Amino acid sequence: MRLTFYILCYSLLQTSINPVFGQTSLDKDQRQKQDSLFQKQVIEQVVVTGQIKPTSLKNSIYAVRTINRDDIIRRATSDITTLLNTQLGIRFNNDLVLGESDIELMGMSGQNVKILLDGIPLIDRGSTKQSLSQIDINTIERIELVEGPVSVIYGTDALAGVINIITRDASTLKSQWNLEVRLLEETVNTEYNPAYAEGRHNLHANLIYSKNNWYGNMTASRNTFGGYQGNLSGRALAWQPKDQYLASGKIGYNHNNLHVFYNFSLLDEDIYTPGNILPNNRYIDKNYLTNRYNHMVQADWQWKEKWNFVSSFTQQNYRRATVTNIHDFEKGTMELSTGAGEQDVSTFYQSFGKITGHYKWSNRLDLLSGVDIDYDRGSGARIQERSEIWDLAAFITADYRPISWLMIRPGLRFIHNSIYDAPPVIPSINAKLLLNEHFDLRLSYARGFRAPSLRELYFNFFDSNHQIEGNKDLKAEHSNSYHLNLNFEKAFHSQAFLRTSFGSYYNQFNNLVTMSMKPGDNRVNTYLNLAHYKTTGFNLANTFSYKHLKIDLGLGYIGRYNMQKAINQELKQFLWTPELNAGISQEIPRWATNISVFYKYNGKRPGYETIQTNTGVEARQTSLASFQQLDLSVNKTLFKGLNLQAGIRNLTNTENIENTATVGSGAHSSSVSSVPISYGRSYFFGLLYNLNK
């Protein structure tokens, strides 16, 4: 890391003495034009998630948060969890046994968050959203996040919100071809040795070609994480090593009123869990092997002036294998373990199709209607026979502007499901009011629902460490959600812009699915419906930009329903957790350098647990300690096409936080007194090269 520091200092010194190689200084008029264009791009940022047609962020009926390509480059990371972990309302829970993470949004777990890739739902093997960690971050153009249910358009799983990951579109490429190569090296705390795969390593290549009306691209990436031992000894690791190979290819045609493309992507992942040497000179190693294949076809056709049709179809295959090997240290032999559940293959398959039609009735009325069909199937030793679900739905919604300052969007979704009694109709109503030139108000109500997943219904797994049983009698989850958002935007002059947004929400859930002990048999975990659950809270987000400086500052307060109130009515109904985040990004044109800081404070999370005493059942108060995360990154253009990236992650050196609960929930919970957050402070260095014609 000293070498990285010396290189960075030398580059900054050189550019402070001489102009950037291949660039010339801009005159005052040119700078003002660039600043004015920057402000216009900030204000008129286009979003597509949940919209009838692409629209600016200001005109969106939903309050949408975006993370654009510049933000992604400045974070200089190879995984989405690092990209999102400083966002308000977002938190990740790490499963160190399986080497996976699950997202939490607005106090709701990942089972209620819809993950989309270019508007198409991604398949997961369970209720957790491990798919987020299996997307090549180098292919992402931007991420759009909508809080609250968007169930009318996107259907099941969208109770807490939608995260739409939008990949880079080669159809807009102005050059004939483009080659991008990236190398990113990172320490894992103090552990780093490329020769022995210690640390984190990312290597990426992307080739794009465009000619006439045709375009195509091919990408390939490898992500290697060497694991982290922490305080453990021997061969045992606190964080498990992970090796990923990702590849994708896209070919498309774009001409006049027609845009159609085919995209193929694949993932090969190996999560390795080494075991300590046992007294009999043996050790047991496990590998969790994942293969994911995704075929996607999309078409966008503009017919005449008033009609627009969009169709999407995807086929996804997800295969997860567990391989357990017994090694004899003395004999130098290896054999497969015959223990229950130690050799397993589970396969999940999904076919999804969607067709929407947009009709511009008049300047005051836009109509959107569509149909989608979703078929899911699972197989394997742990999955019960004939485990399949198919879902057919139709929806209709409209943007109606009766007067210039008011837009109303009602919506209905009609559902038929092969497993559970789906609600006959899901309604929603949104309204946007332009109070004046700078203020607008958004109000919404939505009825949400979530169908139980294949894993929750049919998954059975029993071995020495797990006793999990699916529940075919689960009911679908339902929610009623109310949202309010007050937004202020003002450009003070061509070089200064301020956006302030205040949002509040209240979500009421029925039949929420959770893992708990099986009634009558406390040795077995199963999935059960909770009668009621609620979340509420507010957030305040501010963005200020002046010339080449951008500052983000946010405050959030999340209230989670206290399930133990049924035992003791004197307890509080909601348990509150504060959040604070901040980001500063400073461009230094003279040095062709950007310096960015990202910060997040996650407040103390109070809770209650049920304990058995001599006098009966009581509710005992618990807490999950607060923690902070702070990242620093520097991006510098060395010369045309070549960028250097360097910085420090987790400057606060957060690893584990205290948990006063004596019991946990879930298959991999235990009575440990700490919860893993990160592997501590790390340093990174990277090069990004872009060549085009």
N, C-alpha and C positions, 0 to 999 in steps of 0.2 A: 504493500500500500504506500510505502515511501516513494517508490518509483512513480506511482500514479500521481502523487502530490507534486513531485518535481516536474513531471511532464505538464501538468495543469498550470503550475506557476510560470514555467518557461513560455507556454503558449500565450498566457495572459500578458506577460511582459513584452513579447514580440508584437502582439497586436496593439498594445498601448503605444508602441513606438512607430509602427508602420501600419498603413491601412490593411484590411483583410485581403489576402491574396485573391486576385480575380474580381475585386469589388472596388467601386469608387464611392466617395462621399456624396451624399444627397444634398441638394440645395434646399433652402427653406420651403419653397413652394412644393417640392416633391415630398418633403417630410409631412407637410400639412395635408397633402392629398392622401398619403398612406395612413396618417392618423385618422382622417375623416372616414376612409374606407374601413379601417379597423372598427371604429365605433358603429358604423352601419352594419357590419357583420355581427357584432355583439348583439345589437338590437333585433336584427331580422334573422336570427338563427332559425333554421328550418327544422321542424320535427314532424315525424310521421306516426308515432305510436298512438293508437286510439283515435286517430284523426280520420275524417271522411276523405280528405285530400291533404297532401303536404301543405303545411302552413307555418307561419312564423311562430316563434315561441310566445310572443306577445299576444297573438290572436288565437292561440290554442284554447280549446274549451277546458282542457285539463291543465293542472299545474304540473309541468314536466321539468325534471332536472336532466341536464345533459353533461356528459363528459366527452369532449371532442378529441380529435387526433392530437392537437397540440398538448393537451393535458396528459394524454397517454405517453407521448414522447418524453415530456418533462419528468414523469414519475420514473421512467427508465426501469421498468420491471418486466418480468416474464410471466407473471401470474395475475389473475383478475382480483384475487383477494387483497393483494397489496394496493391495487388501484382503487378499490372500493372501501377499504377499512377506515378511511378518514371522513366518509360521508355521514351526514346526520341521519340517525335512525337505522343505520346499518351496523351489524355486529356479526362476527363469525365465531362459531363454536367448533373447536378442533377435536377430532377423534384420533388420538395417537395410536390406538390399536390398529385401525384400518388405514391410517395415514390420509384421512379425508377431512374436509371442512363443510359445515352447513351454514347457510346464511340466515340471518334474522332481520326482519324489516318491521319497523314500528311496533316492536314487541311481539311479533308473530314469527314462528319458525318457518323454515324453508318449504315445508309442505304447503304453505299458503301463498307462496311467491311463484308467479309464472315466469319461467325463463324462456325467452324467445331468441332465435337466431334468424335475423332478417324477417321477423314477423312470424316465424314458424316455431311451434313448441318443441323443446328438446326432451328426449326421453331420459328418464333416470330409473335406476333399478329399484329405488325405494322412495320414501317420502323426503329424504334429504336431497339437496341439490348439488351433488358432486359433479354434475355436468359443468358447473361454473369453472372448475379447476381443469377442465379437459378441452378448453377452447384456446386456440393459438392467438395470443394477444396481439401478435404482429399483424394479423389480418383485420383488426378492428378499426373502423373509421370513427365510430362514436358509440356511446351507450346512452340510451334514453330510459329514464326511470319515472314511472307513474305510481304515486302512492294511492292506495284505495282500490276497490274492485273495479275491473273493466270487464266484467263477466259477460256483458251483452255481446261484445265483439270477440273476446278471447276464450270465453267458456270457463271450464273448471280450473281450479288451482289459483285463480287470480283474486283471492279474497284480500290479501294484504297489499298486493300491488303487482306490477309488471316490470321486468327488466328486459329491455329489447336490445340485443347486441347486434349492431349493424356493421356488416363487413364492408371493406373498401370496394368501390365500384370502378372497375377499369374502363367502363364505357365513357367516363368523363375525362380520360387521359388525353392530354393535348399533344403529347409526343408520340412517336410511332412505337417506340419500345422503351421499357424502363427496367432497370435491374437494381434491386435493393438487397444489401447484405448487412447483417447485424451480428455483432459478437458482444455478449454481456457476461462478465465474470463478477461473482459476489462471494464474499466470505459468509460463513454461517457461524456467528459469534466469532470466536478466535480460530475456528477450524477452516483451513483452506489449503488444499494441495491438489492441483489438477491431475497429477500423475496417479493419485489414488482416489480420484473422484470425490474428494472432499470439497465442500462448498456448493455453490449453485453456478450452473453454466448454461448459457442459452446461445445457440447458433441458428441463424435464420437466413433463408434466401427466398427472394420473390422475383419472378420474371414475368413482366407484363408486355403484351404485344397488341397493338391496335392498328387496323388498316381498313379504310373505307367504313363500312358499317359493321365490321366484325371486330371482336376483341376476345382476348383470352389471357389467362394467367395461371402460373403454377407456383406453389409455395411448398417449402419444406422446412421443418424446425425440429430441433432436439432440445429438450429441457432435462437437465440432470441435477438432482438434489442428492447430495451425499449423506443426508441425515445429520443428526446432532445427538451426541451422547449425553450432554448435560452432566448431572451428578452421578450417573450410573457408571458401572465398572464392567470390565470384561468385554464381552461381545454385545451386550444389551445396549440399545439406543433409545433415547427418549422420543426423538422424532425419526420416523422411518425413512430410509432412502427411497427415492422415486425417480424413475427414468421414463421419459415420454418421447415418442416419435409422432410427429403430426405432419400431415401432408394434405393438400387440397388442390383442386383444379377447377377452373371455370371457363366456359366458353359461352359467348353471348352475341346476339344480333340486335342492333339498334338502328331503326330507320323510320323516319317520319313519325307515324302514330303507333308504332309497334316496338316493344322492347321485350325480348325473351332470352332466358339464359338457363343453362344447366350447370349445377355445381356438385362436385363430389369431394367429400372429406373423409379422412380416416384418422384413427388414433390407436396407438399401441402403447400401453402403459404397464409398468412393472413396479409394484410397491413391495419392497423387500423387508422382512422382519427377521433379523438374526437372533438366535437364542444363545444363552450362556451355556458354557460347558458344564454338564451334569456330573455328579459323583461317579457314574459308570463310564466316564470318558466319552459320553455322547452329547451332541447338541442338536436341537431341532430348529430348522429354518422354515419360514413360510414365505411364499410369494403370492401376491394378489395380482392376477393378470387380467387386464381389461383390453378388449378390442371393440372399437366403435366405428361403424360405417354409416354414412349419411349420403343419400342421393336426394337432390332437390331440383325441381323444375319450377320456374316462375315465368309468368307472362303478363304484360301490361299493355292493354290495347285501348287506344282512344278512338271511338267511333263517332264520326261527325263532331259536333261541338259540345253536345250535352251529355253524351254517354262515355263512361270509362269502365272497363272491365279488368279485373285483376284475378288471376288464378294461380294457385300454388299447390304443389304436390310433393310429398316427401316420403321416403322409406328409410327407416332407421333400424339398425341391428346393434344390439348391445350385448356383449358376451363377457361374463365375469367368471374367472376360474380361481379356485384356491388350491395351491399345490404345497403339500407339507412333506419335507424330506428329513430323514433321520441320518445324521452323520456319525460315524464311528471314528473318534479322534485317533485311536491307536491303530486300527486296521486300515484306515484311509478309505473306508467304503461309504456308500450312500444308498439308502433304500427309501421307498415311499412309505409313509406312515399309514397304518390301517385303522387309526382311531376314527370315531364317529365324526363326520363332518369335516375331516381334515383333507379330503380330496373331493372337490365339488366343482360343478360347472352349472351356472345359471345363465339362461339366455332370454333376452327381452326383445320383442319385435314390435314396431309401430308403423302403421300406414296412416297418413293424414292428408286430407285434401280439402281445399277451401276455394270457393268462387264468390267474388263480390262484384256488385254492380253499382256504380255511382251515377246518378242522374241529376243534372243541374236543371231543376224545374224553373227557377227564375233567380234573379239576383238576391232574393230574400229566402229562397228555400232550396236546400240540397238534400237529396235522399240517398241513403245507402242501405242496401239489402244484400244478404248473402246466405250461403249454406256451407256447412262443413261437416265432415265425417271423420271420426277417429276410431281406429281399431288397434287394440293392444293385446299382446299375447305373451305369456311367460312359460318357460319350461325348465326343468332341472330336478335334481333329487330333492331339493328343499321346497320346490313349488308343487302344490297339489295339482292333480290332473285337471285338464279342461279349464285352465285358468286363463280366461280371456274376457275382455270387455270391449264393446263397441258403443259408440255414442254418435247420434245423428242430431243435428241442430240447425235451425234457421233463425235469422235475426233481421231486424229492421230498425233503423235509426234515422234521424234527420236533424239538420241544422236549420233552424227557423229564426229569421231576423225580422220580427214585426216592426221594429223601429231601429234607428241607426245605432242606438247605444245598448241594445239588448239582443242576445243570442240565446236560444233555448234548444236543448237537445234531449228529446225523449227517446227511449229505446226499449225494445222488447226482444227477448230470446226465448225460443220454443225448443224443448229438449225431449229426446227419447233415448233412454239408456237401457242396455240389456241386463243389468245387474240390479240396480236400485231404483226405487220410485223417484224419478227426477221430478222436480217441480214443473208443473205444466207451462209456466212462463216466468221468466226472470225480468223484472222491470228496472229501469234506471231513469233518472232525470237530472240533467245538468243545466246550469244557467251561468252566463257570463254577462256582467254589466259594466259598461264603460262609464265610470262615474264622472271623469273629466279627462283632460288630455294626458294626465299622468297616472291616475288611479284606475284600477279595474278590480272587480270583485267576482269571485267564482264560488258558486254554491252547488252542492251535489248530494244526491241520495242514490244509493245503489243497493240492490239485493244481490248478494253473492252466494256462490255455492262451490263445493268441492266434492268430487266423487272419490271414494276410498281407492287407493292405489292397489295394484296387483299384490304388492308385498304385504300390505295391511290385511288384505282379504285371504291370501292363499299361502303365505310364507310360513313354513315350519322348519325350525332348526334346533337340534338338540345335540350338545356335546358337553365336554367337561367345563366349558366356560360360558355356554349360552343355553338358555331354555326359552325359546321364543315360539309362539304359536299364533298363526293368523286367525282372524275372526270373520267368518263369512256373513255374520249377522250385523255388521257395521251399517250404520245409516250415513247418508250423505250429510256433510256439513252445510250449514246455512248461515248467512250473516246479513245484518242491516248496518250500513255504513253511512255516516254523515260527514261531509267535509266542507270546510270554508277556507278560502284563500283570498287575502287582500294583497294586491301587488302595486308597487309604485316604481315607475321608471322615468328617468329624466336625463337628457343629454344637456349638460350645462353649456358646452360649446363643442367645437369639433374634436377636442382632446380629452373631455371628461364625461363620464357616464356613471350613473348610480341606479342600481336596482335593489329594492327592498321588498321582501315577501314574508308575510305572516300567515301561517296556516295552522288550523286546528282540526281535530278529527275525533270521532267517537264510533267505535266498532262493537257491535253486539253479536256474539256467535252462539249458535245452537248446535249441539251434537259434535262439538270439536273432538277430533280423534287424537288420542294420546296413548302412550305406552304405559301400562301399569301392571300390577300383579293380577293374575287371573283369580276371579272370585272362587273361593273354596280350595285354592292350591297356590300358596304364596311362593312356591318354588318356580313357577312358570310366569314369564312375562307375556302379555298379550296386548292387543289394541282394543280400547274401549271408547265409547262416546261420553264426553262430558255434557251435562245438561246445559250449562251456560258458561260463557267466558266473555270478558270484555277487555278492550284496550282503549285508551284515550290519551290525549296529549296535545302539544302544540310545538311549533318550531318557528324560528325567526332567522331568515337567511338574508345576507347582505353581500352585494358585489359592487365594488367601486374600482373604476379604472381611470387613470390619468396618464396621458402620454404613453409611456412604456411600462407603467406600473399597474398591477392588478392585485386587489386585495379582496379576499373572501372571508366573511366572519359569520358564524352561525351558532344558534343556541336552540337546544331542544329539551323537552321535558316529557318523558314517556311514563304513563300510568298503566300498570298491569293489574288485572283483577285478582283479589286475594281469595283463593279457593278455600282457605281455612275459615272464612267468615261464617260458613255454615255451622262450624263447631262453636265459635264464639262470636256472637253478634256485636260485641263491643270492639272488635277489631276493625281497622280501617278497610273500606271497600277497595281502594286502589293503593298500590305500592309504587312510589314514584322514583324515577332515576333521571338525573340531569345529564346532558351532553353539551359539549362545546367543541366547535371545530374552527380552524382558521387556515388560510392559505395566502401566501404572498409570492408573487411572481414578478421579477424585475428584469426587463430586457435592457441590455447595454449594447446599443448598436455599434458604438465605436470599437468594441471588443468582439462583436458578433457572439455575444454570450447571454445566456439566460440563467438566473439564479432563482430557485424556487424552494419554498419551505411549506411543509404540510403538517398540520397538528390536529390531534383529536384527544379530547378528554372524555372518558367514559366514567360516569359517576357511580357511586356505590349503589348496588342493587339489593334492596331489602326483600325478604321473603319469609315464608312460614313453612314448617314441616309438621307432620302429625307424628306424635310419639305416644307410646303406651306407658302409662304410669300405674301406680298402685290404686289410684282413684279412678282410672279410666283413660280415655283418649284426650290428649291435650294438643294445642297448637303452640309450637315453640318457634320463636323468631330466629331467623338466620340472615346472613348477608353475604354478598359477593363483593369483594373489595373493589374500589375504584382503581383505574390505571390510566396512563397517558402514553401516547405514541407520537413521535416527532421525527420527520424525515427531512433531509436536505439533499438537493440535487443541483448539479451544475451541468448545463448543456452549452457546448461551444462549437462554432463552426471553425475548423482548422483551415480548410479551403473549400472551394466550390464542390459540393457533393459529399464531403466528409465531415461528420459531426462526432465530437467526443462527449461522452456522458460519464459523470463521476459523482459520488456522493456518499452519504451515510444514512442508513435506515435504522429506525428505532433507537434514536439518540438517548432516549430515557432508559434503555437497556431492560425493558420489561420482558419477563419470561413467564412466571407463574404468579397468580394472584390468590389471596386467601379466600377460602370458602368455609363458612362455619356450619354448613349443613352436615349432618351425620350420615345421611343416606342420599342416594341420587335417584335419577329416573332414566330409564333407557337401558339398552342391552349392554353398553360398555361403561356404565356408571359404577361408581364405587364409593367407599367412605373416605377417599383421599381428602386431604385438607387444602388442596390447591387445584386451580384450574389453569391449564396451559393456554397462554396467549401468543407467545412467540418464542423464538430461540435466542433472543437478545440482540444486542447491537451488531450490525454488519456493515461492511464497506463494499461498494461496487464500482466497477469501471467498465465502460463499453465504448464501442465504435459503431457508428451507423453510416454506411456508404450508399450513396444513391447516384446512379449513372443513367442518363436518358438521352434519347435522340429525338 
